[in-house]
Amino acid sequence: MTNALLYLIVMVAVAAVVFLLAALVFGRGEELAPLPPGASPTRLPSDGITAQDVRALKFQQVFRGYKMSEVDWALQRLATEVEVLRARVEELESSDDRA
């Protein structure tokens, strides 16, 4: 009888430790309100995206998610590319207007 009681106490202690570790790693889940259906935390205009829109773009952070320095680097490159392309389009459109 004492062996069964000892096993039960050890099992409850192990379960409590596993629960506490899982709660520390994953959290309790009530910190953020859920998004409405169809909503996304990442926002961009439907057209006319500017370099500033790309620079202001933010992604949701998740446990074991993306490496932020790589995403920031990619966004900076994208913003520079958008600026260059928009300047080139404006230059071409102004030259067409003069001709």
N, C-alpha and C positions, 0 to 999 in steps of 0.2 A: 504494500500500500504506500509506503514511504517513497519507493522508487517512482511510482506513478505520479505522486504529488510533486516530487522533485522534477520529473520530466515536464510536467505541466507548468511549473514555475519558470523553468528554463525556456520553454517555448513561448510563454507570455513575454519574458524579458527580451528574447530575440525578436519577436514580433514588434515590440515597442521600439527597439533600436532601429529596425528596418523602417518602420513608419516614420520615425523622427528624421532619419537620413533622407528618406524620400520627400518629406515635407520641406527639408532644408534645400534639397536640390531642385525640386520642381515648384516649390511654393504652394500656396493654398488655392490660387486661381481666382481670387475675388478682387484683385487689385485694380483691374481695368474693367470698365463697363463694356459689354459686348457691342460690337458695331452693328448698325442696322443691316438688314439683309441687302446684299448687293453693294455695300459700301466698301471702300478700300482706303487704308491710311495713306497710300501713295497717290498724290494728286498731280495731274498735269492738265493743261488746257486741251480741249479737243483739237484745236488747230492753232497755228501761230505760236508754236513753242519757241521761246527765246532762251538765250544762254542763261539768263537769270532764273528762268523757270527750272532749268536743269540743275543749276547750282543750289536752288532751294529745295530740291527733291529729297525726301527723307524716306527711309525704308523702316519697316517694323523690325525691331530687334527680337531675336528669338534665342532660346537656349541652344548653344552649339550651332549658331547661325553663321552668317557670312563674316569674312574678315573685313572690318570696317575700313582699314587703310586701302585695301584693294578697290572697294566700291567707291571710296572718295576719289581715288586716282582715276578710275574709269569715268566718274561723273565730271571731273575736271577736264579730262580729254574730250568728252562729249560736248561740254559747254564751249570749249575752244573751237571745236569743229563746227558747231552750230553758228557761232559768231562769224567764222571765216566764210561759211556757205552763204549766210544771210548778207554779208558784205558783198560777196561776189554777185549774188542775185540782184542786189540793189544797184551795183555798178553796171551790170548788163542791162537792166531795165532803164537806167538813166541814159545809157548810150543808145538804146533803141528809141527813146523819146527825142533825143537830139537829131537822129538821122531821118 
